[in-house]
Amino acid sequence: MPNAVTSTPHDPAADPEPIKAVPVRRPGQIVAAIIVAVLVVLFLYGAATNKAYGWDTYGRYLFDTRILTGVGYTLALTVIAMVVGVILGVALAVMRMSPNPVLRSVSWVYLWVFRGTPVYVQLVFWGLFPSIYKKIDLGIPFTVQFAHFDIQTLDAAFAFAAIGLALNESAYMAEIVRAGFTSVGEGQTEASVALGMSWGQTMRRTVLPQAMRVIIPPTGNELISMLKTTTLVTAVPFSLEVYGRARDIAGVNFQPIPLLMVASTWYLAVTSVLMVGQFYLERYYARGSSRTLTGKQLQALADAEKAGAAGDVAPGTALPGEDGR
């Protein structure tokens, strides 16, 4: 009979003493932090005691019904413009990558026009749209018209503002989406096809998840930028968004500074929420792209090493990260 393997009992006293890490002193950081804190306190004190800011007016109009209505219109413009811009941008990106030269040329001209002219100028043109096209006829050219629309009688400032923002945004989203798709190596697609995946499965399971790592960060920036670009829709003219409402109120009480601060506060609040959502989206799509272990994985690894030193780990036990979690 073969000899049984005997395990030597673990002696904790024989373990080496743990290393006591002493952090490096950085006096420069402490001095810089003190200077910044002093400057911030001085600025806040000066702003709080400066009557020109009109803090009483600021507090009175921060939750005013007209301002809240303007916030709603701002969010509506942002969402509509981004949704339409993303959908149209994806279509333009596919056209840019198409082997059809006609589609590539149409997409290139579209991007050339809308990226080459300022968004404010484009919105001015949309505001003048009823003057350029007074009537629109739908039907068979030069024969029968089925419907007639008198553009000058339409009260469609909000629609024109949303269209102008969406068309401009689609040109930038097209390049963002195209960059995301081209960032995925051709070998990934070839491997998916070799595994028997269809084109749709390859795009959904292989290309899109990897492309989203490149698409999400600039798309989040575009969303935040769109929120602030809505201040330009006064060129249409449309003045029911939050900045337009604040400007109208300031034109009555002649206190533009506190009203500008009211509008800025709401822009900061909405932007902060969007930035938090962008952070979690980026973290979700960045899974597996970094070899850095999370805090939970590091703790599990430390526990496994302690158990292994005590001889309690069974053969074949997977270490943290080996099972993909």
C-alpha positions as CSV (number, residue, x, y, z in Angstrom):
1,M,0.0,0.0,0.0
2,P,1.4,3.4,-0.9
3,N,2.3,5.7,1.9
4,A,-0.4,8.3,2.7
5,V,0.4,11.9,2.1
6,T,0.6,13.7,5.4
7,S,0.2,17.5,5.6
8,T,2.4,19.5,7.9
9,P,0.4,21.7,10.2
10,H,0.6,25.4,9.4
11,D,2.5,27.4,12.1
12,P,1.3,31.1,12.0
13,A,4.4,32.1,14.0
14,A,6.6,31.1,11.1
15,D,5.0,33.6,8.7
16,P,7.0,36.7,7.9
17,E,5.9,39.9,9.4
18,P,3.6,41.9,7.1
19,I,5.1,44.9,5.3
20,K,4.1,48.2,6.8
21,A,3.7,50.6,3.9
22,V,4.4,54.2,4.8
23,P,2.8,56.6,2.3
24,V,5.1,59.2,0.8
25,R,4.6,62.6,2.1
26,R,3.5,65.1,-0.5
27,P,3.6,68.6,1.1
28,G,3.0,70.2,-2.3
29,Q,-0.5,68.6,-2.5
30,I,-1.4,69.9,1.0
31,V,-0.3,73.4,0.2
32,A,-2.2,73.4,-3.1
33,A,-5.3,72.1,-1.4
34,I,-5.2,74.8,1.3
35,I,-4.7,77.5,-1.4
36,V,-7.7,76.2,-3.4
37,A,-9.9,75.9,-0.3
38,V,-9.1,79.5,0.7
39,L,-9.8,80.8,-2.8
40,V,-13.1,79.0,-2.9
41,V,-14.2,80.3,0.5
42,L,-13.3,83.8,-0.5
43,F,-15.2,83.5,-3.8
44,L,-18.3,82.1,-2.0
45,Y,-18.2,84.8,0.7
46,G,-17.8,87.6,-2.0
47,A,-20.7,86.2,-4.0
48,A,-22.9,85.8,-0.9
49,T,-22.4,89.4,0.2
50,N,-22.6,90.9,-3.3
51,K,-26.1,92.4,-3.8
52,A,-25.6,92.4,-7.6
53,Y,-26.3,88.7,-7.7
54,G,-29.8,89.3,-6.4
55,W,-30.1,86.2,-4.3
56,D,-33.7,87.0,-3.3
57,T,-34.7,87.2,-6.9
58,Y,-32.8,84.0,-7.6
59,G,-34.7,82.2,-4.9
60,R,-38.1,83.6,-6.0
61,Y,-37.7,82.4,-9.6
62,L,-35.8,79.2,-9.2
63,F,-39.0,77.1,-9.1
64,D,-41.2,79.5,-10.9
65,T,-43.8,77.8,-13.1
66,R,-42.5,79.5,-16.2
67,I,-39.0,78.3,-15.6
68,L,-40.2,74.8,-14.9
69,T,-42.2,74.8,-18.1
70,G,-39.0,76.0,-19.9
71,V,-37.1,73.1,-18.4
72,G,-39.7,70.7,-19.8
73,Y,-39.4,72.2,-23.3
74,T,-35.6,72.0,-23.1
75,L,-35.7,68.4,-22.1
76,A,-38.2,67.6,-24.9
77,L,-36.0,69.4,-27.5
78,T,-32.9,67.5,-26.3
79,V,-34.5,64.1,-26.3
80,I,-36.2,64.5,-29.7
81,A,-33.1,66.0,-31.4
82,M,-30.9,63.2,-30.0
83,V,-33.2,60.3,-30.8
84,V,-33.7,61.5,-34.4
85,G,-30.0,62.5,-34.7
86,V,-28.8,59.0,-33.5
87,I,-31.2,57.1,-35.8
88,L,-30.3,59.3,-38.8
89,G,-26.6,59.2,-37.8
90,V,-26.6,55.4,-37.9
91,A,-28.1,55.4,-41.3
92,L,-25.6,58.0,-42.6
93,A,-22.7,55.9,-41.1
94,V,-23.9,52.8,-42.9
95,M,-24.1,54.8,-46.1
96,R,-20.6,56.0,-45.6
97,M,-19.4,52.5,-45.2
98,S,-21.5,51.1,-48.1
99,P,-19.8,49.8,-51.2
100,N,-22.4,51.8,-53.2
101,P,-20.7,55.0,-54.5
102,V,-24.0,56.8,-54.7
103,L,-24.8,56.2,-51.1
104,R,-21.3,57.2,-50.0
105,S,-21.4,60.4,-52.0
106,V,-24.9,61.4,-50.6
107,S,-23.7,60.8,-47.1
108,W,-20.4,62.7,-47.6
109,V,-22.3,65.7,-49.1
110,Y,-24.7,65.7,-46.2
111,L,-21.9,65.6,-43.6
112,W,-20.0,68.3,-45.5
113,V,-22.9,70.7,-45.4
114,F,-24.2,70.2,-41.9
115,R,-20.7,70.0,-40.3
116,G,-19.4,72.9,-42.4
117,T,-22.0,75.5,-41.4
118,P,-22.7,76.8,-37.9
119,V,-25.8,75.4,-36.1
120,Y,-27.0,78.9,-35.4
121,V,-27.0,79.7,-39.1
122,Q,-28.9,76.5,-39.8
123,L,-31.5,77.4,-37.2
124,V,-32.0,80.8,-38.7
125,F,-32.7,79.1,-42.0
126,W,-35.3,76.9,-40.4
127,G,-36.8,80.0,-38.9
128,L,-37.1,81.5,-42.4
129,F,-38.4,78.3,-43.8
130,P,-42.0,79.6,-44.1
131,S,-40.6,82.6,-46.1
132,I,-38.6,80.4,-48.4
133,Y,-41.3,77.7,-49.0
134,K,-44.7,79.4,-48.5
135,K,-46.7,76.3,-49.7
136,I,-45.9,72.6,-50.0
137,D,-47.9,70.5,-52.5
138,L,-47.9,66.7,-52.2
139,G,-48.8,64.7,-55.3
140,I,-47.5,63.7,-58.8
141,P,-45.1,66.4,-60.1
142,F,-46.6,68.6,-62.8
143,T,-49.9,66.7,-62.8
144,V,-52.0,66.1,-59.8
145,Q,-51.5,67.4,-56.2
146,F,-53.3,65.6,-53.4
147,A,-52.6,67.9,-50.5
148,H,-51.6,71.5,-49.9
149,F,-49.9,72.9,-46.8
150,D,-49.7,76.6,-46.2
151,I,-46.5,76.8,-44.2
152,Q,-47.0,80.5,-43.2
153,T,-50.1,79.6,-41.3
154,L,-48.5,76.8,-39.3
155,D,-47.3,77.6,-35.7
156,A,-44.5,75.1,-35.8
157,A,-41.6,76.9,-34.2
158,F,-41.0,73.9,-31.8
159,A,-41.0,71.4,-34.7
160,F,-38.6,73.5,-36.8
161,A,-36.3,73.9,-33.8
162,A,-36.2,70.2,-33.2
163,I,-35.7,69.4,-36.9
164,G,-32.8,71.9,-37.1
165,L,-31.1,70.5,-34.0
166,A,-31.6,66.9,-35.1
167,L,-30.3,67.3,-38.6
168,N,-27.2,69.0,-37.4
169,E,-26.6,66.4,-34.7
170,S,-27.0,63.5,-37.1
171,A,-23.9,64.6,-39.0
172,Y,-21.8,64.4,-35.9
173,M,-23.4,61.1,-34.7
174,A,-22.7,59.6,-38.1
175,E,-18.9,60.0,-37.7
176,I,-19.1,58.8,-34.1
177,V,-20.9,55.6,-35.1
178,R,-18.6,55.1,-38.0
179,A,-15.6,55.4,-35.8
180,G,-17.1,52.9,-33.4
181,F,-17.7,50.3,-36.0
182,T,-14.3,50.7,-37.6
183,S,-12.6,50.3,-34.2
184,V,-13.6,46.6,-34.2
185,G,-11.1,44.5,-36.0
186,E,-12.0,42.6,-39.1
187,G,-10.8,39.4,-37.4
188,Q,-13.7,39.6,-34.9
189,T,-16.2,39.6,-37.8
190,E,-14.5,36.8,-39.6
191,A,-14.4,34.7,-36.5
192,S,-18.1,35.2,-35.9
193,V,-18.9,34.2,-39.5
194,A,-16.7,31.1,-39.1
195,L,-18.7,30.1,-36.0
196,G,-21.8,30.2,-38.2
197,M,-23.3,33.5,-37.0
198,S,-25.5,35.4,-39.4
199,W,-24.7,39.1,-40.2
200,G,-27.3,40.2,-37.7
201,Q,-26.0,38.0,-35.0
202,T,-22.4,39.1,-35.7
203,M,-23.4,42.8,-35.4
204,R,-25.5,42.2,-32.3
205,R,-23.2,39.8,-30.4
206,T,-19.7,40.8,-31.6
207,V,-19.4,44.2,-33.3
208,L,-21.9,46.3,-31.4
209,P,-20.9,45.4,-27.9
210,Q,-17.2,46.3,-28.7
211,A,-18.2,49.4,-30.7
212,M,-20.3,50.7,-27.9
213,R,-17.1,51.3,-25.8
214,V,-16.1,53.8,-28.5
215,I,-19.6,55.2,-29.2
216,I,-20.9,55.8,-25.7
217,P,-18.4,58.4,-24.4
218,P,-18.7,60.8,-27.3
219,T,-22.5,60.2,-27.5
220,G,-22.8,61.2,-23.9
221,N,-20.8,64.4,-24.6
222,E,-23.1,65.1,-27.6
223,L,-26.2,64.7,-25.4
224,I,-24.8,67.1,-22.8
225,S,-23.8,69.5,-25.6
226,M,-27.3,69.3,-27.1
227,L,-28.8,70.3,-23.8
228,K,-26.9,73.5,-23.9
229,T,-27.3,74.0,-27.7
230,T,-31.0,74.4,-27.2
231,T,-30.3,77.9,-26.0
232,L,-29.7,78.8,-29.7
233,V,-33.3,77.9,-30.8
234,T,-34.2,81.6,-30.3
235,A,-33.0,81.9,-33.9
236,V,-36.0,80.0,-35.1
237,P,-37.5,81.9,-33.1
238,F,-38.6,79.7,-30.2
239,S,-38.3,81.1,-26.7
240,L,-40.2,78.7,-24.5
241,E,-37.1,76.8,-23.4
242,V,-35.5,77.6,-20.0
243,Y,-33.1,80.2,-21.3
244,G,-35.7,81.9,-23.3
245,R,-38.1,82.0,-20.3
246,A,-35.4,83.4,-18.1
247,R,-34.5,86.0,-20.7
248,D,-38.2,87.0,-21.0
249,I,-38.6,87.4,-17.2
250,A,-35.4,89.4,-17.0
251,G,-36.7,91.7,-19.7
252,V,-39.6,92.6,-17.4
253,N,-37.9,92.9,-14.0
254,F,-34.6,94.2,-15.4
255,Q,-32.6,91.8,-13.3
256,P,-30.7,89.6,-15.8
257,I,-28.0,88.4,-13.5
258,P,-30.2,86.3,-11.0
259,L,-32.2,85.0,-13.9
260,L,-29.1,83.9,-15.8
261,M,-28.1,82.1,-12.6
262,V,-31.5,80.4,-12.4
263,A,-31.1,79.1,-15.9
264,S,-27.5,78.0,-15.2
265,T,-28.6,76.1,-12.1
266,W,-31.1,74.1,-14.0
267,Y,-28.6,73.3,-16.8
268,L,-26.1,72.2,-14.2
269,A,-28.7,70.0,-12.5
270,V,-29.8,68.2,-15.6
271,T,-26.2,67.9,-16.9
272,S,-25.2,66.3,-13.6
273,V,-27.9,63.7,-13.9
274,L,-26.8,63.0,-17.5
275,M,-23.1,62.7,-16.5
276,V,-24.1,60.1,-13.8
277,G,-26.0,58.0,-16.4
278,Q,-23.1,58.3,-18.8
279,F,-20.7,57.0,-16.1
280,Y,-22.7,53.9,-15.5
281,L,-23.2,53.2,-19.2
282,E,-19.5,53.5,-19.9
283,R,-18.7,51.2,-17.0
284,Y,-21.3,48.7,-18.2
285,Y,-19.9,48.5,-21.8
286,A,-16.3,48.6,-20.5
287,R,-16.6,45.2,-18.8
288,G,-13.8,42.9,-19.9
289,S,-11.8,45.6,-21.6
290,S,-9.5,46.1,-18.6
291,R,-7.3,43.7,-16.7
292,T,-7.6,45.8,-13.5
293,L,-9.3,43.8,-10.8
294,T,-12.2,45.3,-8.9
295,G,-12.2,45.7,-5.1
296,K,-14.4,42.6,-4.7
297,Q,-12.0,40.5,-6.9
298,L,-9.0,41.8,-5.0
299,Q,-10.6,40.9,-1.6
300,A,-11.5,37.4,-2.9
301,L,-8.0,36.9,-4.1
302,A,-6.5,37.9,-0.8
303,D,-8.9,35.5,1.0
304,A,-7.9,32.7,-1.4
305,E,-4.2,33.3,-0.7
306,K,-4.8,33.2,3.1
307,A,-6.8,30.0,2.8
308,G,-4.1,28.5,0.6
309,A,-1.4,29.3,3.1
310,A,-3.5,27.5,5.7
311,G,-3.8,24.5,3.5
312,D,-7.6,24.8,3.2
313,V,-7.9,25.2,-0.6
314,A,-9.0,22.1,-2.4
315,P,-7.1,21.2,-5.6
316,G,-8.7,22.7,-8.8
317,T,-10.3,25.6,-7.0
318,A,-10.6,28.6,-9.4
319,L,-9.1,31.9,-8.3
320,P,-11.0,35.2,-8.7
321,G,-11.2,36.2,-12.3
322,E,-10.6,32.7,-13.7
323,D,-14.3,32.1,-14.1
324,G,-14.9,35.5,-15.8
325,R,-16.5,37.1,-12.8
